[in-house]
Amino acid sequence: MFIGRKNEINYLTSQYRNNESSLILIYGRRRVGKTALIEEFIKSKKYIYLLATQQDINIIIRNFSMEMAEFFHDDITYRNPLTNWDDLFKYLIKNLQNVDEKIIFALDEFTYLVAKDKSILSILQKYYDLYFKDMKIFIIITGSLMGIINDKILSYESPLYGRRTGNILLNEMNLWEIKDFFPYYSVQDLIKIYSITGGLPYYLSALKNKKFNDIISTVINKNSIFYNDAFFILKEELKEPSKYFSILNIISTGHNRIGEIASLLNTNSGEITQYLDNLIKLGIISKRKPFFSNESNKQSIYKINNNYFNFFFRYIFPYQNLIEIDNYNVLLNIIKNDFDFYTSKIFEDISRNILFKFGKNLTGDNITGIGTWWGKNKLENNGKNEEEIDIIALTEDKNIIVGEVKWRNKPLKIEVLYSLQNKSVFIKPYKYILFSKSGFDENLTKLSEIDKNIILVDLNKIGELFNSIPD
C-alpha cells in the first residue's frame, strides 16, 4: 500500500492533465521514496519507465532502447538495440508521433547517467528544445546524488536551466505522516521509531510488520539493510568519507559547535570548515543559529538532519567491533541506558514541527516562524549563565510564543513553567507552550485551565492532532 505524498501526487496529476509538455525534476536523498512516488503516479497511464544503474553507459543505452522497443512493440529494434543517446532520442520522437495520448517518459536515477556521461544534459536539452516541448510528453527525471543535482541540474549554468517546468524536492515524511506504517503503535512508540529511522519510507517499510521491542535489535543487526546503508549513501557523494564519518559521529553525540568538533579531531576550526560546508550542501547536516540572531552570530551549532544517520553515527558506527563479533547484548544495554536522552533531543525537533503544523489548533495563532534560542540572558543571573529556550515561535501578528519540551517519565511540575517564564522575560512572550511525554501535575493543569495563555501538550493531545488530519 502506498502511503502519503498526497501533495506531490496532486501536483504531478495537475501537470499531467494540462495540454502542454512537461519536464519535472524529482530529487532527494536515497531512500526518501522517489521511485515509489513515480510508480504510484504512473498507474493506469501510458508510460516508459527507465531506471539508470551503475553499469557501463553503453550497456545502459542498450537496455534503454530494448525497453523502449518493447513498449512500442518493435521486434526489430529489440533485437538490434541502439548504441548512442542521439539515436535513442530520435527513436523516441519518431514513435511518439504515432501516439494520441500523453506519454510519461521517466528517467529514474538520472544523476547516475550524468555522473557517467555529462553530455546527456546537453543532449536532453537539444531534443527538448527541438521536439519534446511541442509534443504530448511528460518527462520526469529523478536524482539522489545531491552534489550533481545542485551543480549540474539546478544551477544557472545547467543545460536544463529554463527547461524544467517543475521541481519536487522530496523530503522525509513528518511524524504524523508515518502513522499509517504503524497503525497500532502508540504515539510514544511512533516517536521512538521516528528517532531511529526518521521519515524515510524505505526504512519504515522494512520495519512496519515488527513489534517495537524488536526494532532496535533489527536495526543494529549486521545482516540488516541498516548496518551498511549510511556508508553506502555517503560514499556515493563524498571523496574522503572517513573524515566525514568522524565529524558525523562527533555531532551525533551532542558536540555540535565547530570548536568542539575541531578539538575532538585534534585540529583547528579552519581545517574542518570545508567538510562541514560540504555536508550542509548535501543536506546531511544543517547549521543552526539562535532565533533573533544575525548572520555573523558565532554561536552556531551543527545538527544531523536525518534521524537514521543520527542513530547510526551514535550507536552503530562507534560500536562496529561489538556488532562484528555478535555481541549485541552489550550494545543493546548501551542503547537502553542512553536512548531516553537521545530521544529527548529529537522530541524537541518534533515538538517544534508539531507547533508549526498545528499552531492554529493549539494556540489559536498561525505560526510563521519557529526555532530555538540559546545564549546569555542579561536579565537573569546578571547574564552569567548560558540558557536555552526550546521553542520560540513567531505568530502572524508578530507576537512571540515560547515553549519548553521534556521527555521525562514523570509529569511536568509547575516549576518548569516558572523557569521558562524567568529565562524568557527578555523576549516578552504573550503565550507559553509546554510539551511533555508524561503529562502535567495537578497544579500546572489547574493553572492552564485558568490562564488560556498557558498551553499544555501531552502525547494524548499529539495523538488527537494526528487523528484530526483528513484522510
Secondary structure, 3 states (H helix, E strand, C coil): CCCCCHHHHHHHHHHHHCCCCEEEEEECCCCCCHHHHHHHHCCCCCEEEEECCCCCHHHHHHHHHHHHHHHCCCHHHHHCCCCCHHHHHHHHHHHHCCCCCCEEEEEECHHHHHHHCCHHHHHHHHHHHHCHHHCCEEEEEEECCHHHHHHHHCCCCCCCCCCCCEEEECCCCCHHHCHHHCCCCCHHHHHHHHHHHCCCHHHHHHHCCCCHHHHHHHHHCCCCHHHHHHHHHHHHHCCCHHHHHHHHHHHHCCCCCHHHHHHHCCCCHHHHHHHHHHHHHCCCEEEECCCCCCCCCCCCEEEECCHHHHHHHHHHHHHHHHHHCCCHHHHHHHHHHHHHHHHHHHHHHHHHHHHHHHHHHHHCCCEEEEEEEEEECCCCHHHCCEEEEEEEEEECCCCEEEEEEECCCCCECHHHHHHHHHHCCCCCCCEEEEEECCCECHHHHHHHHHCCCEEEECHHHHHHHHHCCCC
